[in-house]
Amino acid sequence: MPHCLVDSSTECDTFLVDLDGNGRDEVIIDDHTQLIVMTADATGTWRRVGHLVGPGECSQVKQALRAGKFEAEAPQWSDLKVGDARLEVLSPLAIGDCP
């Protein structure tokens, strides 16, 4: 759970964007250590589904998020399903330097 949701003395930035294409926005919470993705189920219960990987701590990225300069984009590479396992292509840029 993001610290700012359990400690009122801590602040977070939040952003709304439909990341799964279902017509309902997910919430991205920047708790200043990571970009956490949360979604609501059919009953309205919110749960954490993961976090965004990439140069999210870069000042240029933070400024663009705060200015609303973002959009959902389909991944360049599809996942590979092997039996019951799903393997994901993780670009070196996802954990690289600031753009």
Secondary structure, 3 states (H helix, E strand, C coil): CCHHHCCCCCCCEEEEECCCCCCCCEEEEECCCCEEEEEECCCCCEEEEEEECCCCCCHHHHHHHHCCCCCCCCCCCCCEEECCEEECCCCHHHHCCCC
